[in-house]
Amino acid sequence: MANVDPVSIGHDFPAEIRVLHVDNDEKFLQLSRTTLEVEDGIEEVVSVTNNAEATEYLFDRDIDIDCVVSDYELEDGSGLKLLEQVRDRCPYIPFLMFTGTGSEDVASGAISAGATNYLQKGTSGVRFVTLASQIRQAVSHRYVEKQVHRGFRAIDTTSEGIALLTNDFRFNYVNEAYADLFGYDSSTLIGGEWKETLTDEADDRIQSEIIPEVDSAGEWNGDITGKRHDGSTLTLTLTVSVVAEDEYVCAVRDVTERKERERALVRENK
């Protein structure tokens, strides 16, 4: 079978969640479906009794599955075998082990193999309420992860230099455009101080003028002088914004040539 893009299953956060539940016991599956489908946010529970049916729904049918719930012991193999198949082709889809086979070794083995969580199976309403809560939480967490990854992919491909800064002004992330602009490898800058890419005068201005303005207004935009790895300088248009409490994102563009042309034009006019 062809590899499945891990973000193609449950591509965006679903208004209603579709669950694939795998269990040997058809009566238990019926109870699970009836109970879960009245829970907020869960639209449908697809019930199957073995690995083969589960992988068919996941990989061969044109249907979005947002979360897998599986027993540990199945007709044609263990739940761990199914988990291994799912993780091989859909590494990020939430997978909850919901089983009556209860021991620390089983729980530890499931989590080590990549299960999102392990829950003890039962027929009480409380068990299904807990399961429904875990499903919603796992799907929500996966959605947030995908948005973050998409955001970083977009940042990585933009021509604008972008960096995330900690509250003590060290690089937490830089895209390739930012690193290239200053003549660094991106991995070299991570953990380093922001002032390494600024002149001393610009760093003084950052501390005394720009950051206080950002902290009070949320953003600052203007020109500043940067410093490359080789010591040469460049004129930058800088935007600094608050993205979290005492954390910042900065975006820079090299406007050195434009500023030089403007100065030359002024000289000619004089």
Backbone bond lengths (Angstrom), bond angles and torsions (degrees), N, CA, C in turn:
res aa  C-N    CA-C-N  psi(-1)  N-CA   C-N-CA  omega(-1)  CA-C   N-CA-C  phi
1 M - - - 1.465 - - 1.527 109.83 -
2 A 1.304 116.15 149.22 1.454 120.30 178.95 1.513 109.84 -73.37
3 N 1.345 115.95 151.98 1.456 119.63 177.59 1.507 110.67 -64.75
4 V 1.319 116.22 146.46 1.451 122.21 -179.89 1.512 108.62 -104.92
5 D 1.332 117.19 129.14 1.446 121.69 175.99 1.520 108.66 -59.79
6 P 1.346 118.23 125.20 1.450 119.70 -175.17 1.501 114.41 -63.81
7 V 1.337 118.78 -19.54 1.457 118.65 178.58 1.507 112.11 -96.70
8 S 1.343 118.27 3.64 1.461 119.87 -178.95 1.518 111.75 -82.27
9 I 1.334 117.07 -19.63 1.454 120.18 176.93 1.518 107.57 -93.15
10 G 1.355 116.84 117.82 1.452 119.81 -174.85 1.514 110.62 66.28
11 H 1.353 117.98 52.92 1.457 122.85 -169.22 1.524 112.40 -56.37
12 D 1.326 119.18 -44.41 1.447 122.77 176.07 1.515 108.73 -121.68
13 F 1.342 114.81 164.39 1.451 117.38 -178.28 1.523 109.74 -60.68
14 P 1.326 117.63 119.92 1.461 120.22 -173.36 1.520 112.00 -76.30
15 A 1.341 116.01 139.57 1.461 119.71 174.24 1.515 109.20 -63.52
16 E 1.317 115.79 -35.50 1.467 122.08 174.94 1.525 108.22 -131.24
17 I 1.312 116.24 133.86 1.463 121.72 -172.11 1.523 110.43 -88.84
18 R 1.339 115.89 136.90 1.464 121.32 174.48 1.533 108.38 -107.60
19 V 1.332 116.00 124.28 1.461 122.70 -175.63 1.526 109.48 -110.38
20 L 1.320 116.69 138.56 1.463 122.21 170.22 1.524 107.40 -103.10
21 H 1.346 117.01 115.99 1.463 121.43 -178.87 1.524 109.24 -109.88
22 V 1.339 116.02 125.26 1.467 122.72 -176.58 1.529 108.61 -116.37
23 D 1.358 115.33 120.82 1.465 119.53 -178.44 1.526 108.87 -160.12
24 N 1.342 116.75 146.64 1.464 120.95 178.09 1.521 113.14 -66.54
25 D 1.319 116.27 -32.78 1.466 122.34 -169.71 1.530 110.37 -88.18
26 E 1.336 116.71 107.15 1.458 119.98 -176.73 1.528 111.90 -66.85
27 K 1.327 117.65 -33.52 1.464 120.00 177.86 1.522 110.43 -66.27
28 F 1.323 115.99 -39.65 1.461 119.57 177.78 1.527 110.59 -66.46
29 L 1.334 116.21 -38.83 1.465 119.84 176.65 1.528 111.02 -60.18
30 Q 1.321 116.42 -42.10 1.460 120.98 179.14 1.533 110.36 -62.61
31 L 1.331 116.44 -45.02 1.463 120.95 177.91 1.523 110.58 -61.33
32 S 1.308 115.73 -43.63 1.459 120.66 179.69 1.527 111.00 -61.30
33 R 1.336 116.35 -47.30 1.464 120.44 -178.66 1.533 110.60 -61.74
34 T 1.317 116.11 -46.77 1.464 120.50 -178.75 1.523 111.63 -62.11
35 T 1.323 116.12 -39.90 1.469 120.51 -176.81 1.527 112.19 -76.37
36 L 1.317 117.06 -44.61 1.463 120.26 -175.90 1.528 112.92 -71.32
37 E 1.334 116.70 -34.01 1.466 118.95 -174.74 1.522 113.33 -71.34
38 V 1.332 117.80 -8.33 1.471 119.57 173.58 1.525 110.86 -97.52
39 E 1.321 116.93 -2.19 1.460 120.93 177.93 1.530 109.82 -79.39
40 D 1.325 116.07 146.66 1.463 121.51 179.71 1.522 110.59 -58.30
41 G 1.316 115.51 133.02 1.461 121.19 173.47 1.503 115.46 87.55
42 I 1.323 119.17 -12.12 1.466 121.13 -178.64 1.520 108.89 -103.81
43 E 1.319 115.44 111.28 1.460 121.21 -175.54 1.523 112.06 -82.65
44 E 1.355 114.84 -44.70 1.468 118.55 -171.91 1.515 110.46 -149.49
45 V 1.339 115.62 142.57 1.458 121.96 171.91 1.525 107.28 -117.56
46 V 1.330 115.74 115.11 1.460 122.03 177.12 1.518 107.70 -89.71
47 S 1.330 117.63 122.61 1.465 121.76 -174.01 1.524 111.28 -106.30
48 V 1.342 116.96 129.66 1.465 122.23 175.14 1.522 107.94 -138.77
49 T 1.346 116.18 159.88 1.468 119.70 -173.34 1.523 114.41 -110.45
50 N 1.334 118.85 0.09 1.464 118.29 -177.61 1.525 111.29 -154.53
51 N 1.328 114.75 170.85 1.465 121.75 -177.52 1.523 112.23 -62.04
52 A 1.329 116.48 -42.04 1.463 119.97 -175.44 1.519 111.35 -61.18
53 E 1.329 116.26 -45.42 1.465 119.33 178.40 1.528 110.72 -65.47
54 A 1.335 116.08 -38.88 1.460 119.93 -178.79 1.532 111.17 -62.30
55 T 1.339 116.82 -47.40 1.464 119.38 -179.12 1.525 111.36 -68.13
56 E 1.337 117.02 -29.70 1.468 119.58 176.52 1.525 110.04 -63.72
57 Y 1.325 116.86 -45.92 1.464 119.96 179.11 1.524 111.55 -64.26
58 L 1.323 116.27 -37.85 1.459 119.48 -176.72 1.521 113.34 -74.73
59 F 1.343 116.25 -41.46 1.455 119.31 -168.57 1.524 115.38 -110.78
60 D 1.341 118.29 -23.14 1.455 120.19 -171.02 1.524 114.43 -114.82
61 R 1.296 117.54 -7.56 1.462 119.88 179.94 1.520 109.86 -110.29
62 D 1.310 115.23 148.67 1.459 121.00 -179.89 1.528 108.76 -84.03
63 I 1.328 114.91 71.66 1.461 120.78 -177.26 1.527 107.89 -145.50
64 D 1.312 116.56 137.13 1.458 120.96 178.99 1.520 109.81 -87.87
65 I 1.319 115.87 122.63 1.458 121.93 173.51 1.532 107.01 -108.76
66 D 1.324 116.51 127.61 1.464 120.89 -176.02 1.520 112.95 -96.98
67 C 1.336 117.37 -20.78 1.462 120.49 -178.54 1.527 109.03 -159.04
68 V 1.341 116.39 140.59 1.465 122.19 176.23 1.528 108.51 -107.59
69 V 1.340 115.70 131.58 1.465 122.22 173.30 1.521 106.28 -119.42
70 S 1.332 117.77 126.67 1.468 119.99 -175.03 1.516 112.07 -138.33
71 D 1.341 114.83 145.05 1.455 120.89 169.52 1.526 108.36 -73.90
72 Y 1.325 115.76 165.06 1.465 120.26 178.96 1.519 111.48 -79.55
73 E 1.338 116.69 -38.17 1.457 121.57 -177.91 1.522 109.52 -108.59
74 L 1.330 116.68 121.36 1.465 122.09 -177.25 1.521 110.24 -123.84
75 E 1.339 116.43 169.24 1.470 121.59 -175.44 1.519 112.71 -61.35
76 D 1.331 116.62 -43.07 1.470 119.19 -173.13 1.526 111.94 -116.74
77 G 1.307 116.08 36.12 1.456 119.67 178.91 1.518 110.45 140.21
78 S 1.306 115.87 174.39 1.458 120.11 -178.22 1.523 110.94 -83.97
79 G 1.321 113.73 161.82 1.456 118.68 173.52 1.515 111.45 -62.72
80 L 1.330 116.44 -28.20 1.464 119.97 177.50 1.529 110.96 -66.28
81 K 1.333 116.45 -34.80 1.461 119.83 177.04 1.529 109.98 -64.14
82 L 1.338 116.15 -43.79 1.456 119.74 176.77 1.516 110.65 -62.90
83 L 1.323 116.66 -43.60 1.462 120.78 178.69 1.524 110.99 -57.85
84 E 1.325 116.44 -41.83 1.464 120.48 178.90 1.533 110.89 -62.00
85 Q 1.332 116.70 -42.79 1.467 120.07 179.10 1.527 111.02 -64.19
86 V 1.330 115.66 -42.55 1.466 119.77 -179.46 1.521 110.47 -65.94
87 R 1.316 117.09 -45.79 1.464 119.68 -178.70 1.528 111.90 -65.29
88 D 1.324 116.94 -29.02 1.461 120.11 179.29 1.523 111.53 -67.09
89 R 1.337 116.91 -34.19 1.465 120.08 -173.99 1.522 113.41 -112.15
90 C 1.310 117.50 -25.81 1.471 122.11 178.84 1.520 107.75 -132.65
91 P 1.316 118.03 74.44 1.463 120.59 -168.44 1.526 114.84 -61.40
92 Y 1.335 117.01 -21.32 1.463 118.33 -169.97 1.528 115.01 -110.76
93 I 1.312 118.93 -4.54 1.459 119.66 -177.96 1.534 109.08 -67.70
94 P 1.332 119.21 135.55 1.463 120.51 178.37 1.532 111.67 -59.42
95 F 1.327 116.05 135.76 1.466 122.69 -178.34 1.531 107.19 -136.20
96 L 1.343 115.86 111.25 1.460 121.49 -179.71 1.520 109.90 -105.38
97 M 1.326 116.78 128.00 1.456 121.33 175.17 1.525 107.60 -89.94
98 F 1.348 116.45 112.15 1.465 122.90 -176.22 1.517 106.51 -118.55
99 T 1.332 116.77 99.48 1.460 118.78 -165.89 1.516 112.87 -144.92
100 G 1.331 115.11 153.84 1.454 121.62 174.90 1.507 112.23 -87.39
101 T 1.330 116.64 -7.95 1.461 120.77 178.03 1.522 107.42 -81.74
102 G 1.306 116.54 94.41 1.455 120.22 -170.38 1.499 113.94 -108.75
103 S 1.313 117.47 117.62 1.456 123.11 171.60 1.515 107.29 -162.59
104 E 1.316 116.31 158.91 1.462 120.03 178.54 1.517 110.87 -62.95
105 D 1.346 116.70 -35.35 1.463 120.37 -179.46 1.534 110.81 -65.01
106 V 1.339 116.21 -42.67 1.459 120.15 179.38 1.526 110.13 -64.61
107 A 1.325 115.68 -46.33 1.465 119.81 -179.84 1.522 110.85 -61.63
108 S 1.339 115.93 -45.24 1.463 120.43 -179.89 1.523 111.12 -63.63
109 G 1.346 116.44 -40.94 1.467 120.10 179.18 1.509 112.01 -64.53
110 A 1.336 117.42 -39.24 1.462 121.30 179.78 1.521 111.14 -65.55
111 I 1.338 116.74 -46.31 1.468 120.43 -179.50 1.525 110.26 -65.78
112 S 1.333 117.06 -41.61 1.464 120.63 179.61 1.523 111.57 -63.14
113 A 1.347 116.60 -32.73 1.463 120.85 -179.37 1.520 112.44 -79.45
114 G 1.334 116.92 -6.62 1.461 118.99 175.64 1.512 115.56 113.33
115 A 1.355 117.29 10.05 1.462 118.93 176.67 1.520 109.65 -66.44
116 T 1.319 116.13 142.00 1.454 120.56 178.75 1.524 110.37 -67.86
117 N 1.332 115.98 -39.34 1.466 120.44 177.41 1.523 109.09 -161.41
118 Y 1.323 115.35 166.55 1.469 122.73 -179.90 1.518 107.66 -127.40
119 L 1.340 117.11 126.69 1.458 121.43 -179.82 1.523 109.91 -128.14
120 Q 1.322 115.62 141.64 1.465 120.87 177.02 1.531 109.00 -76.71
121 K 1.329 116.07 128.86 1.460 121.44 -176.93 1.522 110.62 -75.57
122 G 1.335 115.26 151.83 1.449 122.04 176.23 1.515 109.30 -170.22
123 T 1.319 116.66 166.91 1.469 119.94 -177.31 1.518 112.49 -101.98
124 S 1.331 117.87 -1.26 1.459 119.75 -179.27 1.523 110.20 -73.10
125 G 1.338 114.49 154.62 1.456 119.61 178.95 1.511 112.43 -60.06
126 V 1.343 117.03 -33.43 1.464 120.97 -179.14 1.529 110.89 -62.30
127 R 1.344 116.13 -39.65 1.471 119.71 179.41 1.530 111.07 -59.97
128 F 1.319 116.02 -43.05 1.470 119.36 -177.79 1.528 111.91 -74.17
129 V 1.330 117.02 -32.31 1.459 119.88 174.31 1.527 109.68 -62.99
130 T 1.334 116.24 -42.93 1.466 120.85 177.34 1.521 110.76 -63.49
131 L 1.341 116.23 -43.36 1.458 120.24 179.01 1.528 110.74 -61.67
132 A 1.335 116.81 -44.96 1.463 120.21 179.62 1.522 110.85 -60.58
133 S 1.328 116.78 -41.55 1.463 120.94 177.96 1.524 111.42 -62.44
134 Q 1.340 116.55 -41.63 1.460 120.89 178.80 1.529 111.33 -65.93
135 I 1.322 116.99 -37.63 1.462 121.00 177.98 1.528 110.03 -62.64
136 R 1.330 116.57 -50.70 1.467 120.20 -179.61 1.521 111.31 -60.37
137 Q 1.321 116.20 -42.27 1.459 120.44 -179.26 1.529 111.05 -64.65
138 A 1.330 116.92 -44.06 1.465 120.72 -178.23 1.521 111.42 -65.81
139 V 1.334 117.21 -42.21 1.466 120.63 179.81 1.529 110.45 -67.40
140 S 1.329 116.85 -40.77 1.454 120.88 178.31 1.523 111.04 -62.94
141 H 1.334 116.61 -43.61 1.462 120.91 179.92 1.528 110.65 -62.97
142 R 1.320 116.30 -41.42 1.473 119.79 179.60 1.522 110.81 -65.28
143 Y 1.334 116.98 -38.32 1.458 120.79 178.38 1.528 110.23 -61.29
144 V 1.324 116.50 -45.76 1.468 120.40 179.66 1.523 110.29 -61.44
145 E 1.336 116.75 -42.92 1.465 120.54 178.09 1.524 111.48 -57.53
146 K 1.339 116.59 -44.44 1.465 120.25 -178.58 1.516 111.24 -64.82
147 Q 1.341 117.05 -38.88 1.457 119.36 179.10 1.528 111.07 -64.82
148 V 1.328 115.71 -40.20 1.462 119.67 178.16 1.524 110.43 -63.59
149 H 1.346 116.26 -45.05 1.464 119.88 -179.53 1.525 111.29 -63.70
150 R 1.335 117.14 -41.08 1.467 120.16 177.89 1.516 110.46 -62.96
151 G 1.343 115.05 -40.36 1.458 118.80 179.25 1.513 111.73 -61.48
152 F 1.340 116.53 -44.19 1.458 119.45 179.40 1.521 111.60 -67.84
153 R 1.347 117.40 -35.78 1.465 119.15 176.86 1.526 110.26 -62.97
154 A 1.337 116.45 -40.68 1.459 120.06 178.56 1.521 110.63 -64.97
155 I 1.348 116.34 -41.47 1.461 120.24 179.16 1.516 110.73 -64.39
156 D 1.343 116.33 -40.04 1.465 120.43 -178.38 1.522 112.33 -63.63
157 T 1.330 117.40 -29.95 1.458 119.94 -174.71 1.530 113.17 -95.28
158 T 1.327 118.54 -7.44 1.455 119.60 -179.16 1.519 110.63 -77.22
159 S 1.319 116.62 153.43 1.465 121.21 178.67 1.522 111.79 -82.93
160 E 1.323 117.06 -10.13 1.460 121.50 179.34 1.518 109.85 -83.27
161 G 1.339 116.60 136.65 1.450 120.14 177.66 1.518 110.92 -74.97
162 I 1.333 117.21 124.89 1.461 121.98 -177.25 1.522 109.41 -130.95
163 A 1.336 115.25 135.49 1.463 121.17 178.14 1.511 109.59 -137.60
164 L 1.339 115.75 145.14 1.459 122.62 172.48 1.523 107.31 -104.78
165 L 1.335 115.85 134.13 1.452 122.16 -174.53 1.514 111.08 -119.11
166 T 1.327 116.38 140.07 1.453 120.90 174.02 1.522 109.58 -75.43
167 N 1.335 116.56 174.93 1.464 118.81 -177.65 1.528 113.42 -71.04
168 D 1.343 118.02 -10.75 1.461 119.66 173.19 1.531 110.88 -106.00
169 F 1.349 115.24 20.58 1.466 123.54 172.02 1.529 113.29 61.96
170 R 1.327 113.31 46.28 1.462 120.73 169.53 1.520 108.49 -111.83
171 F 1.324 115.74 152.08 1.459 120.00 -178.36 1.527 110.52 -72.82
172 N 1.333 115.61 123.32 1.454 121.84 174.15 1.527 110.52 -98.55
173 Y 1.328 115.77 -25.39 1.472 123.08 177.83 1.512 108.22 -161.50
174 V 1.324 116.69 140.36 1.471 121.34 170.12 1.521 108.06 -137.58
175 N 1.330 117.57 141.25 1.463 118.34 174.52 1.526 109.51 -85.21
176 E 1.316 115.68 170.68 1.470 120.19 -175.75 1.525 111.32 -63.22
177 A 1.336 116.67 -35.38 1.469 119.74 -179.07 1.524 110.59 -62.62
178 Y 1.330 116.51 -39.61 1.471 119.70 178.81 1.528 110.12 -65.69
179 A 1.323 116.71 -48.98 1.463 120.68 -178.25 1.525 111.21 -61.29
180 D 1.332 116.98 -43.79 1.465 120.97 -179.40 1.520 111.51 -62.53
181 L 1.323 116.07 -37.80 1.457 121.11 -178.31 1.527 111.68 -58.11
182 F 1.329 115.68 -34.75 1.466 119.73 -176.58 1.529 112.95 -104.55
183 G 1.347 116.19 4.01 1.451 120.07 175.87 1.511 114.70 78.57
184 Y 1.334 116.64 28.90 1.454 121.43 179.46 1.525 110.17 -115.83
185 D 1.320 115.94 162.90 1.455 122.11 163.08 1.530 106.60 -85.56
186 S 1.330 117.27 139.80 1.465 120.22 -174.72 1.526 112.29 -57.85
187 S 1.344 117.64 -38.98 1.463 120.32 -178.56 1.521 111.75 -66.01
188 T 1.325 117.36 -26.62 1.462 121.41 179.27 1.518 111.56 -69.22
189 L 1.332 116.47 -35.08 1.456 120.16 -177.03 1.529 112.89 -76.38
190 I 1.335 118.15 -30.13 1.462 121.06 -175.96 1.529 110.21 -57.13
191 G 1.322 115.88 126.40 1.454 121.49 -178.55 1.513 113.67 89.92
192 G 1.358 116.11 -15.79 1.457 120.37 178.75 1.521 112.22 -80.30
193 E 1.318 116.02 170.26 1.460 121.16 -177.38 1.527 111.26 -84.51
194 W 1.311 115.66 141.67 1.463 122.02 179.32 1.520 111.27 -57.79
195 K 1.336 116.74 -35.88 1.463 120.13 -174.94 1.529 112.49 -64.16
196 E 1.353 117.12 -14.23 1.464 119.12 177.09 1.521 111.69 -64.58
197 T 1.328 117.48 -21.67 1.471 120.93 179.16 1.532 111.49 -105.65
198 L 1.337 116.82 17.39 1.464 122.03 179.74 1.522 109.88 -129.90
199 T 1.325 116.24 151.24 1.463 119.04 170.95 1.524 108.65 -71.28
200 D 1.342 116.84 163.59 1.462 120.23 179.42 1.532 110.57 -60.13
201 E 1.322 116.24 -41.01 1.462 120.27 179.44 1.529 110.77 -62.86
202 A 1.341 117.03 -42.01 1.459 121.00 179.49 1.524 110.78 -66.21
203 D 1.343 116.69 -38.60 1.456 119.88 179.14 1.527 110.91 -64.08
204 D 1.348 116.57 -41.56 1.465 120.08 176.80 1.527 110.88 -60.41
205 R 1.320 116.00 -40.43 1.465 120.62 179.84 1.525 111.10 -67.88
206 I 1.332 115.88 -38.66 1.467 120.44 176.88 1.528 109.99 -56.53
207 Q 1.348 115.91 -49.02 1.459 120.93 -175.07 1.523 112.87 -70.64
208 S 1.336 116.53 -41.28 1.464 119.91 -172.49 1.520 114.39 -87.61
209 E 1.343 116.93 -28.56 1.467 119.95 -172.41 1.523 113.48 -120.34
210 I 1.335 116.04 -50.00 1.465 119.43 -166.97 1.529 112.15 -75.80
211 I 1.326 117.86 -50.79 1.465 119.89 -178.06 1.530 112.11 -63.14
212 P 1.346 120.14 -43.38 1.473 118.46 174.43 1.526 112.96 -56.79
213 E 1.335 116.81 -36.41 1.464 120.08 177.77 1.528 110.85 -68.18
214 V 1.335 116.37 -41.77 1.468 120.48 178.73 1.528 110.29 -63.13
215 D 1.330 116.64 -43.57 1.464 120.31 -178.57 1.520 112.18 -64.02
216 S 1.330 117.28 -31.06 1.465 119.94 -178.59 1.523 112.50 -90.03
217 A 1.347 116.98 -37.77 1.471 120.55 -175.08 1.520 113.78 -105.01
218 G 1.335 117.14 -15.12 1.455 120.74 179.37 1.514 114.88 94.90
219 E 1.358 117.52 -16.53 1.472 120.11 -177.38 1.515 110.31 -161.92
220 W 1.339 114.69 151.13 1.471 121.35 172.47 1.506 107.90 -138.69
221 N 1.333 117.27 142.52 1.465 122.27 178.64 1.514 108.80 -139.24
222 G 1.331 115.93 133.82 1.459 119.82 178.02 1.512 111.35 174.42
223 D 1.327 116.37 -172.64 1.462 121.89 -179.29 1.517 110.12 -97.65
224 I 1.330 114.84 146.92 1.458 121.22 -179.81 1.527 107.86 -154.69
225 T 1.328 116.69 162.37 1.464 120.60 -177.98 1.520 110.61 -100.95
226 G 1.327 115.35 124.94 1.451 121.32 177.72 1.513 111.47 -100.24
227 K 1.336 116.14 167.02 1.460 121.85 -179.35 1.515 109.60 -130.24
228 R 1.337 115.67 124.72 1.457 120.97 178.40 1.532 110.59 -77.98
229 H 1.339 113.59 169.05 1.462 120.62 179.69 1.527 111.45 -59.83
230 D 1.334 117.46 -32.20 1.466 120.88 -179.14 1.529 112.78 -84.80
231 G 1.324 117.53 3.54 1.455 121.43 177.66 1.519 114.84 94.12
232 S 1.330 118.45 -12.63 1.463 120.78 178.06 1.521 109.97 -72.14
233 T 1.319 116.07 159.42 1.461 120.37 -176.05 1.523 111.06 -112.62
234 L 1.306 115.65 162.25 1.458 122.31 177.66 1.522 108.31 -149.65
235 T 1.327 115.13 149.86 1.454 120.82 178.42 1.517 109.23 -90.23
236 L 1.320 116.04 130.06 1.459 122.08 -175.21 1.515 111.14 -120.87
237 T 1.335 115.25 143.41 1.459 120.32 161.15 1.525 106.18 -92.42
238 L 1.323 114.97 120.19 1.466 121.06 -173.28 1.527 110.49 -116.07
239 T 1.335 115.75 133.42 1.463 121.67 169.81 1.523 107.55 -120.95
240 V 1.329 116.39 126.21 1.459 122.10 178.31 1.519 108.05 -121.43
241 S 1.350 116.15 131.21 1.458 121.19 -179.17 1.523 109.60 -134.40
242 V 1.314 115.76 153.49 1.458 121.74 172.87 1.526 107.96 -83.09
243 V 1.344 117.09 127.89 1.468 120.16 176.88 1.516 112.75 -111.84
244 A 1.314 116.99 -16.38 1.461 122.81 175.67 1.515 105.68 -158.83
245 E 1.311 116.60 177.95 1.459 119.37 -178.59 1.529 110.21 -61.04
246 D 1.334 115.06 113.87 1.469 121.67 178.56 1.519 113.20 61.14
247 E 1.337 118.27 26.23 1.456 122.05 172.87 1.524 108.34 -125.66
248 Y 1.335 115.91 150.85 1.455 119.14 -167.98 1.532 111.76 -135.60
249 V 1.326 114.84 154.98 1.456 121.51 168.96 1.516 107.05 -122.53
250 C 1.316 116.56 136.18 1.463 119.87 177.02 1.525 109.37 -125.22
251 A 1.318 114.91 141.53 1.462 122.41 177.59 1.523 107.88 -123.70
252 V 1.327 116.54 133.86 1.469 120.65 -176.62 1.526 111.12 -130.35
253 R 1.319 114.35 145.89 1.458 121.68 172.14 1.522 108.42 -129.72
254 D 1.321 116.05 139.42 1.457 121.51 178.03 1.532 108.99 -80.67
255 V 1.344 116.59 113.88 1.476 120.73 -179.93 1.528 109.87 -117.44
256 T 1.340 116.74 23.26 1.461 121.32 -177.03 1.520 111.62 -57.45
257 E 1.343 117.40 -50.56 1.465 120.45 -177.72 1.521 111.41 -63.93
258 R 1.323 116.71 -40.32 1.461 119.76 -179.89 1.520 110.45 -63.34
259 K 1.328 117.73 -43.07 1.455 121.16 179.90 1.524 111.17 -66.33
260 E 1.332 117.06 -36.81 1.459 120.22 177.91 1.520 110.92 -65.77
261 R 1.344 116.94 -39.80 1.474 119.93 177.28 1.524 110.58 -64.72
262 E 1.321 116.09 -39.46 1.467 119.23 179.58 1.525 110.94 -64.21
263 R 1.331 116.61 -41.85 1.472 120.17 178.66 1.518 111.17 -66.09
264 A 1.350 115.92 -38.88 1.463 119.35 178.56 1.520 110.76 -64.69
265 L 1.319 116.98 -39.36 1.465 120.89 179.10 1.515 110.66 -64.61
266 V 1.335 116.55 -39.33 1.471 120.18 178.00 1.510 110.18 -62.81
267 R 1.344 116.59 -42.92 1.467 120.62 -179.90 1.531 110.40 -62.70
268 E 1.343 116.78 -42.53 1.461 120.55 178.90 1.519 111.94 -62.06
269 N 1.323 115.60 -42.00 1.470 119.60 -179.55 1.530 111.14 -65.23
270 K 1.353 115.64 -36.09 1.466 117.78 178.27 1.521 110.78 -66.44
